[in-house]
């Protein structure tokens, strides 16, 4: 990592320009991945990502460049390009840095990078064997264990110097079930800002293997889903991906600042049923999407996005905050030094309500229970979405009946927020990777079980 005096000199040189702000983001990241087919290792790799990204602001404009060559000659040449882009000057303010020491809220117990390889391989083997023990129809497994250790150093012309370390681990298992004619894939993929203790104390390999196998077997017996407009109950955990994609992205300043969001200019207005409150909380200890500071060096915090149906705040990064005349909310994130940060989610979820899950089904004559959501697509400007239901069941006369496959939920974030008429008290979160203009980042999605009074379901059944 660059020394404090080097950073001060580089930033002071960057400010010899028309820029009114300069920042250096430096990282040194280790990645390790172990992949297995059944109980045989297929690939074991380690990689290092190291470099620096430099950006300058002039009012509401920014210029950004990055390099993996951290020699002073390379960095000064990079800054020269940025100075020329905004307008170079012969003098500017001297930058003096003051390090801000941030308490680590996400300590780990067992460092994957210090753990013998055979112990890490054994975690995947245990998950694989556990899946196969569920049923003889489980004919194949694919598993992986991914670990990341990222050191970052962020310095800017306001005099702020922050250092942070982020560590994450994730175990993924795919179980394939076959009845001789069809094959279906179920998976489970928990992760956290923790070390390997997470898979010893909380989500054991056995629990992961059994869940992947359970889902594969359910899908093997599923029949085509019906279509039409109907009430839908979306379960907790990864069900929150719809709020994340169709609503959360529309609350990021990336789109709001440019008036390219359906929720732009609606702060203080009712945008959801009064039963809906939602937050983005980057401070949850050891959560998958948590950080001590964001990628602009600002402390992470709890952001109350929606309170009792009222839009309360947006997720704001520094540059878009200038455009919106708002302070940063600690939401600036990026995949690596190769990306300029922008406003992004961390751990985003609907808060628990007072309803009971079992009461949601009672008055539904015909509907869909979306126990587990899959992938989909969304228009970030309008919030219009279509999402696949990975594990779904018919609701008939208030009862959960047959498993179905091929169901798609179609609608818009603004519409679905208004149609949520019940919110249960069983909040859970699940892990995912979120893509946007600043790269792919780890995020938690989540919610309690919710009921949407009516939503369009696309299905393949001939009714």
Secondary structure as GFF3:
##gff-version 3
##sequence-region A 1 463
A	DSSP	alpha_helix	4	14	.	.	.	ID=ss1
A	DSSP	beta_strand	21	37	.	.	.	ID=ss2
A	DSSP	beta_strand	40	58	.	.	.	ID=ss3
A	DSSP	beta_strand	61	67	.	.	.	ID=ss4
A	DSSP	alpha_helix	72	86	.	.	.	ID=ss5
A	DSSP	beta_strand	98	100	.	.	.	ID=ss6
A	DSSP	three_ten_helix	112	114	.	.	.	ID=ss7
A	DSSP	alpha_helix	117	134	.	.	.	ID=ss8
A	DSSP	beta_strand	138	156	.	.	.	ID=ss9
A	DSSP	beta_strand	160	178	.	.	.	ID=ss10
A	DSSP	beta_strand	183	188	.	.	.	ID=ss11
A	DSSP	beta_strand	191	192	.	.	.	ID=ss12
A	DSSP	alpha_helix	198	201	.	.	.	ID=ss13
A	DSSP	alpha_helix	205	220	.	.	.	ID=ss14
A	DSSP	beta_strand	223	224	.	.	.	ID=ss15
A	DSSP	beta_strand	228	234	.	.	.	ID=ss16
A	DSSP	three_ten_helix	237	240	.	.	.	ID=ss17
A	DSSP	alpha_helix	241	242	.	.	.	ID=ss18
A	DSSP	pi_helix	243	248	.	.	.	ID=ss19
A	DSSP	three_ten_helix	249	251	.	.	.	ID=ss20
A	DSSP	alpha_helix	253	256	.	.	.	ID=ss21
A	DSSP	beta_strand	278	281	.	.	.	ID=ss22
A	DSSP	beta_strand	302	307	.	.	.	ID=ss23
A	DSSP	beta_strand	310	311	.	.	.	ID=ss24
A	DSSP	alpha_helix	318	324	.	.	.	ID=ss25
A	DSSP	beta_strand	332	333	.	.	.	ID=ss26
A	DSSP	beta_strand	342	343	.	.	.	ID=ss27
A	DSSP	beta_strand	347	350	.	.	.	ID=ss28
A	DSSP	three_ten_helix	357	360	.	.	.	ID=ss29
A	DSSP	beta_strand	366	378	.	.	.	ID=ss30
A	DSSP	beta_strand	384	396	.	.	.	ID=ss31
A	DSSP	beta_strand	399	405	.	.	.	ID=ss32
A	DSSP	beta_strand	408	412	.	.	.	ID=ss33
A	DSSP	alpha_helix	413	419	.	.	.	ID=ss34
A	DSSP	beta_strand	420	423	.	.	.	ID=ss35
A	DSSP	beta_strand	428	436	.	.	.	ID=ss36
A	DSSP	beta_strand	439	447	.	.	.	ID=ss37
A	DSSP	beta_strand	450	458	.	.	.	ID=ss38
###
